[in-house]
Amino acid sequence: MVKLELSAAEAIILFDALNRLVDSDGLHDDAEALAASALIDRLEGHLPVIDGADYAFRLARAKEELTEDIED
């Protein structure tokens, strides 16, 4: 078993990115799809994510949080 610790911002961004990857059929095979789906399920079970505008706001804030220290 592998255990990871993610910040809330990292988790919601990863959750969103994995969902888009799965939805776009961007995975190479069934094993990748199953692994991605398992991770999505685990992330979803630990995120205080609410659908709709609140989700979009939380995602935008998480992206700001992770990128605020990056200089152009």
Long-range contacts (C-beta under 8 A, 24 or more apart in sequence): 7-65, 8-47, 8-48, 8-62, 9-61, 9-62, 9-63, 9-65, 9-66, 10-62, 10-66, 11-43, 11-46, 11-47, 12-47, 12-49, 12-58, 12-59, 12-62, 13-59, 13-62, 13-63, 13-66, 14-39, 14-43, 15-40, 15-43, 15-44, 15-47, 15-49, 16-59, 18-43
